[in-house]
Amino acid sequence: MSRVFPDRPIVDIQGDDAIFHTVFDLNERYQVPGAQFLESGQTWEHDGVTPRWRGIYDDKGRLIVAICHNMDLGDSWEHADNPEYPEKYSSLGIRLGVNYIVYAMTH
């Protein structure tokens, strides 16, 4: 990201940011595991125990890059119809994705 936005820091996204309240109010967020969860039962891989929502903002305070650190939203979407993958992870992943898309179209 430093090559794309060399003058913009990556910062933690605060819980009251519009990205978490555009369509769904996502006050409760937790780590969304990848498919490896199906084999290991752990929500993390390697040392990625702590989930973090980070981003890069423009000069007007709009989020221009959203980073879901230590989680795998793509796998939560991919395994949404897998009965072995817990629904709570898929539903949070889908809600985050919807918020991200609507935020991008409205801010």
C-alpha positions as CSV (number, residue, x, y, z in Angstrom):
1,M,0.0,0.0,0.0
2,S,2.9,2.3,0.6
3,R,3.6,2.2,-3.2
4,V,0.0,3.1,-4.1
5,F,-0.5,5.7,-1.3
6,P,3.0,6.7,-0.1
7,D,1.7,9.7,1.8
8,R,-1.3,8.0,3.5
9,P,-0.9,6.0,6.8
10,I,-2.8,2.8,7.5
11,V,-4.8,3.4,10.6
12,D,-7.3,1.5,12.7
13,I,-11.0,2.1,11.7
14,Q,-13.0,3.2,14.7
15,G,-16.2,1.4,15.6
16,D,-18.3,4.5,14.9
17,D,-17.0,4.9,11.4
18,A,-19.8,5.0,8.7
19,I,-18.3,1.9,7.0
20,F,-19.7,-0.2,9.9
21,H,-23.1,1.5,9.9
22,T,-24.0,2.1,6.2
23,V,-26.6,-0.7,5.8
24,F,-26.0,-2.9,8.8
25,D,-25.0,-1.7,12.2
26,L,-22.0,-3.8,12.9
27,N,-21.2,-2.9,16.5
28,E,-20.2,-6.5,17.3
29,R,-17.4,-7.6,15.0
30,Y,-15.2,-10.7,15.5
31,Q,-12.6,-12.6,13.6
32,V,-13.9,-14.3,10.4
33,P,-11.9,-17.4,9.7
34,G,-10.8,-18.9,6.4
35,A,-11.6,-22.4,5.2
36,Q,-8.8,-23.7,7.4
37,F,-11.3,-23.4,10.3
38,L,-13.1,-26.5,9.0
39,E,-10.0,-28.6,9.7
40,S,-8.4,-26.8,12.7
41,G,-11.3,-25.3,14.5
42,Q,-9.2,-22.2,15.1
43,T,-10.3,-18.8,13.8
44,W,-6.7,-17.8,13.1
45,E,-3.8,-18.9,11.0
46,H,-0.2,-18.8,12.2
47,D,0.1,-15.8,14.6
48,G,-2.9,-13.9,13.3
49,V,-4.9,-14.2,16.5
50,T,-6.1,-10.6,16.8
51,P,-8.6,-9.3,14.2
52,R,-8.2,-5.7,13.1
53,W,-10.1,-3.4,10.9
54,R,-7.7,-1.0,9.3
55,G,-7.9,1.5,6.5
56,I,-6.6,4.5,4.5
57,Y,-8.5,7.7,4.4
58,D,-8.5,10.6,1.9
59,D,-8.2,14.3,2.7
60,K,-12.0,14.6,3.3
61,G,-12.0,11.7,5.8
62,R,-13.5,9.1,3.5
63,L,-12.2,5.6,3.7
64,I,-10.5,4.7,0.4
65,V,-9.0,1.4,1.4
66,A,-10.5,-1.1,3.8
67,I,-8.3,-3.8,5.3
68,C,-9.6,-6.8,7.2
69,H,-6.4,-7.9,8.9
70,N,-6.1,-11.4,10.2
71,M,-9.3,-12.7,8.7
72,D,-10.6,-14.1,5.4
73,L,-13.9,-12.5,4.3
74,G,-13.5,-14.2,0.9
75,D,-13.7,-17.6,2.4
76,S,-16.7,-16.6,4.5
77,W,-18.6,-15.8,1.3
78,E,-17.3,-18.8,-0.6
79,H,-18.4,-21.2,2.2
80,A,-21.7,-19.5,3.0
81,D,-23.6,-22.5,1.7
82,N,-21.3,-25.1,3.3
83,P,-23.2,-26.7,6.2
84,E,-19.8,-27.3,8.0
85,Y,-18.8,-23.6,8.0
86,P,-20.6,-21.7,10.8
87,E,-23.3,-19.3,9.7
88,K,-22.2,-16.6,12.1
89,Y,-19.0,-16.1,10.2
90,S,-20.6,-16.1,6.8
91,S,-23.3,-13.7,7.9
92,L,-20.8,-11.2,9.3
93,G,-18.6,-11.5,6.2
94,I,-21.6,-10.8,3.9
95,R,-22.8,-7.9,6.1
96,L,-19.3,-6.4,6.0
97,G,-19.2,-6.8,2.2
98,V,-22.6,-5.2,1.7
99,N,-21.6,-2.3,3.9
100,Y,-18.3,-1.9,2.0
101,I,-20.0,-1.8,-1.4
102,V,-22.8,0.6,-0.4
103,Y,-20.2,2.8,1.4
104,A,-18.1,2.9,-1.8
105,M,-21.1,4.0,-3.9
106,T,-22.4,6.6,-1.5
107,H,-19.4,8.4,0.1
